[in-house]
Amino acid sequence: MKRTAALVLTLAAIGVMAGCATLEPRAKKDTLSPGYAILYELLSKESHSDWLSLIKKESPELKSLLERIADTSTASVKELDTLAGLAPPLNLKVTHLPRIERAARDSW
């Protein structure tokens, strides 16, 4: 009886491990693109933060900070575009966010 239980447990463990091994590569691809897409979207919006000075008067320090944020964000967007070109499965347009989250982000 103990040998049968040990055999069942061993076969169950092998089945679980085999199932995890076949799903792991697909899971990695599905989790990377949405994260990079969210970062890409955020940086794309931040790259225009220096436009605030067109409609509002700021101190020179704040204006300088906004320009640095915009420049850094623009450079990061270009780097992400290059990364997406090197790794074609990387999709920077699809975030897989729930509809209510997408609506909240689009309302900004």
NORVEN-V712929 format. One record per residue. N is the residue number from 1. RES is the residue in one letter. PSI is psi in degrees with one decimal (999 if undefined). OMEGA is omega in whole degrees, -180 to 180 (* if undefined). Layout:
# NORVEN-V712929
n:N res:RES psi:PSI omega:OMEGA
n:N res:RES psi:PSI omega:OMEGA
This chain:
# NORVEN-V712929
n:1 res:M psi:-40.0 omega:179
n:2 res:K psi:-36.2 omega:-180
n:3 res:R psi:-36.9 omega:179
n:4 res:T psi:-43.2 omega:179
n:5 res:A psi:-41.1 omega:179
n:6 res:A psi:-40.4 omega:179
n:7 res:L psi:-43.2 omega:179
n:8 res:V psi:-45.1 omega:179
n:9 res:L psi:-40.9 omega:179
n:10 res:T psi:-46.0 omega:179
n:11 res:L psi:-37.2 omega:177
n:12 res:A psi:-42.1 omega:179
n:13 res:A psi:-42.0 omega:178
n:14 res:I psi:-41.7 omega:179
n:15 res:G psi:-42.2 omega:179
n:16 res:V psi:-45.9 omega:-179
n:17 res:M psi:-41.1 omega:179
n:18 res:A psi:-38.9 omega:178
n:19 res:G psi:-40.8 omega:179
n:20 res:C psi:-38.4 omega:-178
n:21 res:A psi:-35.1 omega:-179
n:22 res:T psi:-24.8 omega:-179
n:23 res:L psi:-20.3 omega:-174
n:24 res:E psi:-49.6 omega:-178
n:25 res:P psi:-39.0 omega:-180
n:26 res:R psi:-39.9 omega:-179
n:27 res:A psi:-38.6 omega:179
n:28 res:K psi:-43.2 omega:-180
n:29 res:K psi:-39.4 omega:-178
n:30 res:D psi:-25.3 omega:-177
n:31 res:T psi:-22.5 omega:-178
n:32 res:L psi:-49.3 omega:-175
n:33 res:S psi:-47.3 omega:180
n:34 res:P psi:-36.8 omega:178
n:35 res:G psi:-45.2 omega:177
n:36 res:Y psi:-34.7 omega:179
n:37 res:A psi:-39.9 omega:178
n:38 res:I psi:-43.6 omega:177
n:39 res:L psi:-42.6 omega:180
n:40 res:Y psi:-43.3 omega:179
n:41 res:E psi:-45.3 omega:179
n:42 res:L psi:-47.4 omega:-179
n:43 res:L psi:-35.1 omega:178
n:44 res:S psi:-40.0 omega:178
n:45 res:K psi:-41.1 omega:-179
n:46 res:E psi:-23.6 omega:-179
n:47 res:S psi:-12.7 omega:178
n:48 res:H psi:13.5 omega:-176
n:49 res:S psi:-22.2 omega:178
n:50 res:D psi:-10.9 omega:177
n:51 res:W psi:-18.9 omega:179
n:52 res:L psi:-33.3 omega:-179
n:53 res:S psi:-14.8 omega:178
n:54 res:L psi:-28.1 omega:-176
n:55 res:I psi:-9.1 omega:-177
n:56 res:K psi:140.5 omega:178
n:57 res:K psi:124.3 omega:179
n:58 res:E psi:168.7 omega:174
n:59 res:S psi:156.7 omega:179
n:60 res:P psi:-34.4 omega:180
n:61 res:E psi:-44.9 omega:180
n:62 res:L psi:-41.1 omega:179
n:63 res:K psi:-41.7 omega:178
n:64 res:S psi:-42.2 omega:178
n:65 res:L psi:-45.7 omega:179
n:66 res:L psi:-38.0 omega:178
n:67 res:E psi:-40.7 omega:178
n:68 res:R psi:-39.9 omega:177
n:69 res:I psi:-45.1 omega:-180
n:70 res:A psi:-43.1 omega:-180
n:71 res:D psi:-44.4 omega:179
n:72 res:T psi:-41.8 omega:179
n:73 res:S psi:-41.1 omega:178
n:74 res:T psi:-44.2 omega:178
n:75 res:A psi:-39.4 omega:-180
n:76 res:S psi:-37.8 omega:177
n:77 res:V psi:-42.7 omega:179
n:78 res:K psi:-39.4 omega:178
n:79 res:E psi:-40.6 omega:178
n:80 res:L psi:-37.6 omega:176
n:81 res:D psi:-41.3 omega:178
n:82 res:T psi:-43.0 omega:179
n:83 res:L psi:-41.5 omega:179
n:84 res:A psi:-32.9 omega:178
n:85 res:G psi:-30.9 omega:179
n:86 res:L psi:-30.4 omega:180
n:87 res:A psi:83.7 omega:-175
n:88 res:P psi:-30.3 omega:178
n:89 res:P psi:-12.3 omega:-179
n:90 res:L psi:116.0 omega:-178
n:91 res:N psi:114.2 omega:-177
n:92 res:L psi:3.2 omega:-177
n:93 res:K psi:-21.7 omega:-175
n:94 res:V psi:117.0 omega:-178
n:95 res:T psi:-15.0 omega:-178
n:96 res:H psi:35.6 omega:178
n:97 res:L psi:150.3 omega:175
n:98 res:P psi:154.1 omega:-176
n:99 res:R psi:-41.4 omega:-179
n:100 res:I psi:-36.2 omega:177
n:101 res:E psi:-42.3 omega:179
n:102 res:R psi:-43.5 omega:180
n:103 res:A psi:-41.1 omega:179
n:104 res:A psi:-42.1 omega:180
n:105 res:R psi:-38.6 omega:-179
n:106 res:D psi:-20.1 omega:-178
n:107 res:S psi:-8.9 omega:-178
n:108 res:W psi:999 omega:*
